[in-house]
């Protein structure tokens, strides 16, 4: 009975893990986009506040030729709409950067240019106000007065997800 319950719980939980927003193709010549914690390609692109870490961005441009790509930081609301604030209201440091590292394909049949950038989040300090949380599904702005409760609940959910994942991996049942 416990085996059936564990199996049903894992199956139901898995169906809830799909992305809330489908992927979109913004530029058809860009492929293989990866964003991860520097030094760990398997890590989610999440940085703890006040931590000295950075993210790496990698992608391939199949459009031919070297192009100038830039990036910027934009504060968005819960609906992914840019906030009506100047970057100087929520950032300190540089708000833009240029992707300067690239290499041409050498052996591949399809010619492409591989770009990479290290996003130095340490140069950006979030000013007092709302807390910004992010994961692979997006970014969430949490009002400071409820941030502690939200962070505690997020940690509980994360621990439950890990426990269920390892139960399924081991074929274990029960809690």
N, C-alpha and C positions, 0 to 999 in steps of 0.2 A: 504494500500500500504506500509506504514511504517513497519507494522508487517511482511509482506512478505520479505521486504528488510532486516530487522533485523534477521529474521530466516535464510535467505540465507547467510548473513554475518557470523552468528554464525556457521552454518554448514560448510562453506568453511574454516573458521578459525580453526575449530576443526580438520579438515583433515590435516592441516599443523602442528598440535601439536605432531605428532608421532615422536618417537626417530629416529635420523638419522642413528644410528648404532644399529642393533638388539642385544638383550641380547645374551650372550654366556655362556655355561657351561664350566668352566675351571676345576672344580673338582666336579665330580658327587656326592660325599658324603657331600658337603657343600650346605645347604639350609637356607632359611629365612634370607638372608643378608640384613641388614639395616644399613644405615649411615645417621646420623642426627645431628643437633645442640644439644649440651648437654642440657638436661632439656626440650626439645621440640621435641617429636617424629614426629610431623607433619611438622616440618620445613625442608626446603631444606638444604643439607649439604654445605652451603655457609658461609664463614666467611669474614667479612670486614677486609681489610688490617689495620694493627696496632690496631685491636680490641683484647681485652682480652677475648677470648672464645675458646671453644674446640669442637671437634666432638666426637660422640660416634659411635663405630662400634660394631655391634652384628651379630652373625651367629650361626647356629647349625651344628655340625659335626656328621653325622649319621654313620661314619666309625668305630665307636667303639673304646673305649680307649682314654685316654688323650694324646694329641699331643703337640709338641712345635711349635707354630706359631709366626712368626715375621712380622713386617711391616717396610717399609722404604718409604722415600719421593723420588720421581723421577720427574725431570723436563722433560716434553714432549713438542714436537712441535705441530703445528696444526694438523698434521697427526697421532698423538699419537705414535710418534717414540721418544725414549729417546734422549734428547739433548746431544750434544757432549761436555758436561761440567762436571767438577768435582762437587759433591754436595757442596763442600766448596766455589765454585764460586757463588752460589745462596742461600745458607743457612747458618745460624749461629745456633749453638746448636746441639742437637742430631739429627742424620739423620736416626736412626733406633730405633725400640722399640720391646718389646716382649709382647705378649698377655698373661698376667698373671692371669686375672680373668676368671674363668670358673666354671661351676657347672654341675653335672650329672643329667640327667632326673630322676624323681622319680616315677611318676605315669603313665607316657606314656607307651603304649604298645611297641612302638619302642624306643629302647635305643639310646640316643644321648648325646652329650656334648654341652652345650651352652657356647660360648665364648663371651667376651665383652672387649673392650679396649677404654680408653679415649685418643684420639689423641690430645696431648697438642700442638696446633699450636702456642701458645704463646712462646714456646721454639724455634720456627723457625722464623727467621727474613729474609725477602726477601731483598736482597741487591739491590742497585741502578741498573737500567736497565729497562727491560721490565716489564710490569704489568701483573700479572697472575689473570685471572678471571675464575670462575668455577660455574657450576650448575649441575643438575642431568644428563644432557646430555654430560658433559665432561668439559675439561679445555681449556681455550683459552689464548694464550700469545699475548698481545697487545703491540706494540712498544710505548714507553713512549711519543713520540712526537704527537701521535694521541689518547692517552688514554682518555683525557678529553672529546673529541668529542664522542668517543665510549661510555663512561659512561653516558653522557647526552642522547644519543640515546637509550641506554638500559633502562634508567629510563622512557623515553617516551613510549617505547614499553611495559614495565611492567604496567604502568598506563593504557594504552589502553586495555591490556589483562584483568586487574581487572575490568575495566568499562564494557567490553563486557561480562565477566563472570557474574557480578551482574545484568546486563540487562537481560541476559538469565534466571538467577535464579528467578528474580522478574517477568519475562514475560513482561518487559518494552520494549518500542520501542523508536527509535530516540535517539539522543545524548543529 
